Amino acid sequence: GETGRVVLRVQVAATGRVTAVSIDRSSGSRSLDAAASAAIRRWRFNPATGNGTPIASEVRIPVRFRIEP
């Protein structure tokens, strides 16, 4: 029954796997922040490229939790 928005800072390896997740802006709810972090850790990304070669990068991802009627 909680709603909120958390912004995560995500480190992505050249392989597209998530190597680290940190809270950039908290939702104010530990449970929402933890749920967002856990979900993002399972994601796979198309890695950034530099000179046509995959490279590690950092991205900020907003996650919104809302209750649908």
Phi, psi and omega in degrees: 000018180258152173232158178164178181224129177238143176246124182253145172257120188240127174268126182243126179285168178297341178277348182095358178276148177283126179256337179200147177226132174224159180276119176272319177216119183285152175279346185094357180236120179300321183292321178291318178299316180293320179295318179295315179299315180297319180294315182296325180300336180273348182289157171235140185244156164280118186292157173294161178232149174228118184057036177080004181248135177300137180226159175289150180205175177235141179221148175255132184233120174277140177233122181252132174250126178216159180261122178275136180288000000 
